[in-house]
Amino acid sequence: MINNNIKIFDSTGYKNIEQYDTEKTQRLAELYKEVLDLLGEDSNREGLLNTPQRVAKALQFLTHGYQTNPAEILKSAMFKETCQHMIIVKDIELYSMCEHHMLPFFGKVHVAYIPDGYITGLSKIARVVESFARRLQVQERLTHQIRDCIQETLNPLGVAVVIEAKHMCMQMRGIQKQNSITTTSA
């Protein structure tokens, strides 16, 4: 069953498909309605009537990276090149979900690599970031996954990835440190 209400991506992560699994959406919505009820909310009040469906769709969008193949994204625009100068794509916006609390973390990713025979389209670097970020994640693993994918696919002389992010699990709950930024590198 298909519902044409949300954009997700094909296995390469960059073609928009106006489709999604209606059965999965329905089941997630049922579970979210139950969560609202367990929290003491009236899931049948006007403001919440469609909330379970909205949350079900949002969660599928926020985790659509599971349906993508980051290596294929790079391979889709891989070109022979003799240049061996550092290529840097910086300030790539990042939005992900902490796997521990399922709260967002967001920030910027900086990727640098030194080609050794192959380059890829610059937008493909950002698409690889998106592919790994749109999953339940920890920033530390995300940093390594991006680096490893580029290293294994392009086989450059070197790759560096730095992520600077703010974590809602640290800012709006727990320690509540609103100005903290976490930096990871690989």
ROLUM-310949 format. One line per field, with one value per residue: residue in three letters; x, y, z of N, C-alpha, C in turn. Coordinates in steps of 0.2 Angstrom, whole numbers, plus 5000, padded with zeros to 4 digits. Example, Ala and Ser with C-alpha at 12.3 -4.5 7.8 and 13.67 -1.06 7.14 Angstrom:
<recs>
rest = c(ala,ser) $
n_east = c(5066,5064) $
n_north = c(4972,4989) $
n_up = c(5039,5035) $
ca_east = c(5062,5068) $
ca_north = c(4978,4995) $
ca_up = c(5039,5036) $
c_east = c(5066,5064) $
c_north = c(4984,5000) $
c_up = c(5039,5039) $
</recs>
This chain:
<recs>
rest = c(met,ile,asn,asn,asn,ile,lys,ile,phe,asp,ser,thr,gly,tyr,lys,asn,ile,glu,gln,tyr,asp,thr,glu,lys,thr,gln,arg,leu,ala,glu,leu,tyr,lys,glu,val,leu,asp,leu,leu,gly,glu,asp,ser,asn,arg,glu,gly,leu,leu,asn,thr,pro,gln,arg,val,ala,lys,ala,leu,gln,phe,leu,thr,his,gly,tyr,gln,thr,asn,pro,ala,glu,ile,leu,lys,ser,ala,met,phe,lys,glu,thr,cys,gln,his,met,ile,ile,val,lys,asp,ile,glu,leu,tyr,ser,met,cys,glu,his,his,met,leu,pro,phe,phe,gly,lys,val,his,val,ala,tyr,ile,pro,asp,gly,tyr,ile,thr,gly,leu,ser,lys,ile,ala,arg,val,val,glu,ser,phe,ala,arg,arg,leu,gln,val,gln,glu,arg,leu,thr,his,gln,ile,arg,asp,cys,ile,gln,glu,thr,leu,asn,pro,leu,gly,val,ala,val,val,ile,glu,ala,lys,his,met,cys,met,gln,met,arg,gly,ile,gln,lys,gln,asn,ser,ile,thr,thr,thr,ser,ala) $
n_east = c(5004,5003,5006,5004,5011,5023,5041,5053,5068,5077,5087,5100,5099,5096,5086,5070,5056,5039,5033,5027,5026,5011,5005,5015,5015,5002,5003,5013,5007,4996,5003,5009,4998,4994,5005,5002,4990,4995,5003,4994,4986,4973,4970,4960,4956,4954,4966,4975,4971,4976,4989,4996,4998,5005,5017,5021,5024,5034,5044,5047,5053,5063,5072,5075,5087,5090,5085,5094,5110,5125,5138,5134,5129,5141,5147,5139,5143,5157,5173,5187,5203,5218,5222,5229,5226,5220,5203,5189,5174,5164,5154,5142,5125,5118,5107,5101,5096,5097,5101,5099,5089,5081,5080,5083,5099,5110,5120,5135,5145,5161,5171,5185,5196,5210,5212,5216,5217,5203,5188,5173,5157,5153,5141,5138,5145,5139,5127,5130,5133,5120,5113,5119,5116,5102,5097,5095,5107,5123,5134,5148,5149,5143,5152,5163,5157,5154,5167,5173,5166,5169,5182,5183,5176,5181,5194,5205,5220,5219,5206,5197,5185,5175,5163,5152,5141,5125,5116,5100,5096,5105,5102,5089,5084,5090,5106,5104,5111,5112,5121,5131,5142,5146,5161,5167,5179,5187) $
n_north = c(4994,5011,5028,5044,5055,5060,5063,5051,5043,5034,5019,5024,5036,5049,5051,5058,5050,5049,5041,5029,5017,5012,5003,5002,5015,5016,5007,5012,5024,5020,5015,5027,5034,5026,5029,5043,5042,5035,5044,5052,5061,5066,5058,5059,5073,5088,5095,5084,5074,5070,5069,5057,5051,5061,5061,5048,5048,5058,5052,5042,5049,5055,5045,5039,5036,5023,5016,5019,5018,5022,5021,5018,5030,5038,5031,5034,5045,5045,5049,5047,5055,5064,5073,5077,5085,5092,5091,5100,5099,5109,5114,5107,5105,5096,5085,5074,5059,5056,5040,5036,5043,5047,5060,5075,5079,5091,5101,5104,5097,5094,5089,5082,5076,5068,5065,5049,5045,5045,5055,5062,5068,5084,5086,5074,5070,5077,5071,5058,5061,5064,5052,5043,5051,5052,5042,5032,5037,5039,5053,5050,5037,5040,5050,5042,5032,5040,5044,5031,5026,5035,5032,5018,5018,5028,5026,5036,5045,5050,5054,5065,5069,5080,5083,5095,5097,5101,5094,5089,5080,5083,5097,5100,5091,5081,5086,5099,5109,5122,5128,5120,5111,5097,5090,5079,5069,5060) $
n_up = c(5000,4996,5000,4996,5003,5008,5006,5002,5000,4987,4985,4983,4989,4983,4974,4974,4980,4980,4990,5002,5015,5019,5029,5038,5043,5048,5059,5067,5070,5078,5089,5093,5097,5108,5116,5119,5126,5137,5143,5148,5141,5131,5118,5108,5107,5099,5094,5094,5086,5073,5076,5080,5067,5060,5068,5065,5052,5052,5059,5051,5040,5047,5049,5037,5031,5033,5022,5012,5002,5006,5000,4987,4983,4983,4972,4962,4956,4953,4948,4937,4942,4942,4951,4967,4978,4993,4996,5002,5010,5018,5033,5031,5034,5047,5053,5065,5075,5092,5097,5110,5117,5108,5103,5094,5087,5081,5069,5061,5048,5043,5030,5023,5010,5002,4986,4977,4963,4961,4962,4969,4965,4973,4980,4983,4994,5004,5003,5008,5021,5025,5023,5032,5044,5045,5053,5068,5079,5086,5089,5089,5082,5070,5064,5062,5053,5041,5038,5035,5025,5014,5013,5010,4998,4989,4991,4995,4998,5010,5023,5032,5045,5053,5066,5073,5085,5093,5106,5109,5119,5129,5131,5133,5143,5157,5161,5156,5148,5139,5130,5126,5115,5105,5099,5087,5079,5065) $
ca_east = c(5000,5007,5003,5008,5011,5030,5046,5058,5073,5078,5093,5106,5099,5096,5080,5064,5050,5033,5029,5028,5023,5005,5005,5020,5013,4996,5005,5017,5002,4993,5008,5010,4991,4994,5009,4999,4986,4999,5005,4988,4983,4967,4972,4954,4955,4955,4973,4979,4968,4980,4996,4999,4999,5010,5023,5023,5027,5040,5049,5050,5057,5069,5076,5075,5094,5091,5084,5099,5116,5130,5143,5131,5129,5147,5149,5135,5146,5164,5177,5195,5206,5225,5223,5230,5226,5214,5196,5186,5167,5163,5148,5136,5120,5117,5101,5100,5092,5101,5098,5098,5083,5077,5079,5087,5105,5111,5126,5139,5150,5166,5174,5191,5199,5215,5211,5221,5214,5196,5185,5166,5153,5153,5135,5138,5148,5133,5122,5133,5132,5113,5112,5121,5113,5095,5096,5096,5114,5127,5139,5154,5149,5142,5158,5167,5154,5155,5174,5175,5162,5173,5189,5182,5173,5185,5201,5209,5226,5217,5200,5195,5178,5174,5156,5151,5134,5121,5112,5094,5096,5109,5100,5082,5083,5096,5110,5101,5117,5110,5126,5136,5143,5151,5165,5170,5183,5189) $
ca_north = c(5000,5017,5034,5050,5061,5061,5061,5047,5042,5027,5016,5029,5042,5056,5052,5059,5046,5051,5035,5026,5011,5014,4999,5004,5022,5015,5004,5018,5029,5016,5015,5034,5035,5023,5033,5049,5040,5033,5050,5056,5065,5064,5057,5061,5080,5091,5096,5078,5069,5068,5069,5050,5050,5065,5058,5042,5050,5062,5047,5038,5054,5057,5039,5037,5034,5015,5014,5022,5015,5028,5019,5019,5037,5040,5028,5036,5051,5044,5051,5047,5061,5064,5078,5075,5091,5091,5093,5101,5101,5111,5117,5103,5105,5089,5083,5067,5058,5052,5033,5034,5047,5048,5067,5077,5083,5095,5105,5105,5092,5096,5083,5083,5070,5069,5059,5045,5042,5046,5060,5061,5074,5087,5085,5067,5070,5080,5065,5053,5063,5064,5045,5041,5055,5050,5035,5033,5038,5043,5057,5047,5032,5044,5053,5036,5029,5045,5043,5024,5025,5038,5029,5012,5018,5032,5024,5042,5045,5051,5057,5068,5071,5083,5085,5099,5097,5102,5088,5090,5076,5087,5103,5101,5086,5079,5092,5105,5114,5124,5131,5115,5109,5091,5090,5073,5069,5054) $
ca_up = c(5000,4995,5002,4992,5007,5011,5002,5005,4995,4984,4989,4982,4993,4981,4970,4978,4978,4983,4992,5009,5017,5023,5034,5044,5045,5052,5065,5071,5072,5083,5095,5096,5100,5114,5120,5121,5131,5143,5146,5152,5136,5127,5111,5104,5107,5092,5093,5094,5082,5068,5079,5079,5060,5059,5071,5062,5045,5054,5061,5045,5037,5051,5049,5030,5030,5033,5015,5007,5002,5005,4995,4980,4982,4980,4966,4956,4953,4954,4942,4938,4942,4945,4957,4974,4982,4998,4994,5008,5010,5025,5035,5029,5039,5050,5058,5067,5081,5097,5098,5117,5120,5102,5103,5089,5088,5074,5069,5055,5047,5038,5027,5019,5008,4997,4981,4974,4957,4960,4965,4968,4965,4979,4983,4985,5001,5008,5003,5012,5028,5026,5023,5039,5049,5045,5057,5075,5079,5091,5085,5088,5077,5064,5062,5059,5047,5036,5036,5033,5018,5009,5013,5007,4992,4985,4992,4994,5002,5017,5024,5039,5046,5060,5067,5078,5086,5099,5107,5113,5125,5134,5132,5136,5148,5160,5163,5153,5146,5132,5126,5125,5108,5105,5093,5086,5073,5063) $
c_east = c(5004,5002,5007,5009,5018,5035,5051,5063,5075,5085,5100,5105,5097,5090,5074,5059,5045,5029,5031,5024,5017,5004,5009,5018,5007,4999,5009,5012,4998,4997,5009,5003,4991,4999,5006,4994,4989,5002,5000,4985,4977,4968,4966,4953,4957,4962,4978,4976,4972,4988,4999,5002,5005,5017,5025,5027,5034,5045,5052,5054,5064,5074,5076,5082,5095,5089,5089,5106,5121,5135,5140,5130,5135,5149,5145,5138,5154,5168,5184,5198,5213,5226,5224,5231,5220,5208,5192,5179,5165,5156,5142,5132,5119,5111,5101,5096,5096,5097,5096,5091,5079,5075,5084,5094,5107,5117,5128,5144,5155,5170,5179,5194,5204,5214,5217,5218,5207,5193,5177,5163,5152,5147,5134,5141,5142,5128,5124,5132,5124,5111,5113,5117,5106,5094,5096,5103,5117,5132,5145,5154,5148,5148,5163,5164,5155,5163,5176,5172,5166,5179,5188,5180,5178,5192,5206,5215,5224,5210,5200,5188,5178,5167,5156,5143,5131,5116,5106,5093,5100,5106,5093,5080,5090,5100,5108,5106,5116,5115,5132,5136,5148,5154,5168,5174,5185,5193) $
c_north = c(5006,5023,5040,5056,5063,5059,5057,5046,5035,5025,5020,5035,5049,5057,5053,5054,5048,5045,5033,5021,5013,5010,5001,5011,5021,5012,5008,5022,5026,5016,5022,5036,5032,5027,5040,5047,5038,5039,5054,5061,5062,5064,5059,5068,5083,5092,5090,5073,5066,5068,5062,5049,5054,5063,5052,5043,5054,5057,5043,5043,5054,5051,5035,5034,5026,5012,5017,5018,5020,5027,5020,5026,5040,5038,5031,5042,5051,5045,5050,5054,5061,5069,5075,5080,5090,5095,5094,5103,5103,5114,5114,5103,5097,5089,5076,5066,5053,5045,5032,5037,5048,5056,5069,5080,5086,5099,5105,5099,5095,5089,5085,5076,5072,5063,5056,5041,5043,5052,5058,5068,5077,5086,5078,5066,5072,5074,5059,5055,5062,5056,5042,5045,5053,5043,5037,5032,5040,5047,5053,5042,5036,5047,5047,5033,5034,5044,5037,5023,5029,5035,5022,5013,5022,5029,5030,5041,5046,5055,5059,5070,5074,5085,5090,5100,5098,5096,5090,5086,5079,5094,5104,5095,5085,5085,5098,5111,5116,5127,5126,5112,5103,5091,5083,5073,5062,5055) $
c_up = c(5000,4997,4999,4997,5010,5006,5005,4999,4993,4987,4988,4986,4990,4976,4975,4975,4983,4986,4999,5011,5022,5029,5040,5047,5050,5059,5069,5074,5078,5090,5098,5099,5107,5119,5123,5127,5137,5146,5149,5147,5133,5120,5106,5104,5100,5090,5092,5089,5077,5070,5078,5072,5058,5062,5067,5055,5047,5055,5055,5041,5040,5051,5042,5028,5029,5026,5010,5008,5001,5000,4988,4978,4979,4973,4960,4953,4955,4948,4943,4938,4945,4950,4963,4979,4987,4995,5001,5007,5017,5027,5032,5035,5041,5054,5059,5073,5085,5098,5106,5120,5114,5102,5098,5091,5081,5075,5062,5054,5042,5036,5022,5016,5002,4992,4979,4968,4956,4964,4965,4968,4972,4983,4986,4992,5006,5009,5007,5019,5029,5027,5030,5045,5050,5048,5064,5076,5086,5087,5084,5082,5070,5060,5058,5053,5041,5033,5032,5026,5013,5008,5009,5000,4987,4985,4991,4998,5009,5017,5031,5039,5053,5060,5073,5079,5092,5100,5112,5119,5131,5136,5135,5141,5152,5163,5161,5152,5139,5127,5124,5117,5109,5099,5093,5079,5071,5057) $
</recs>
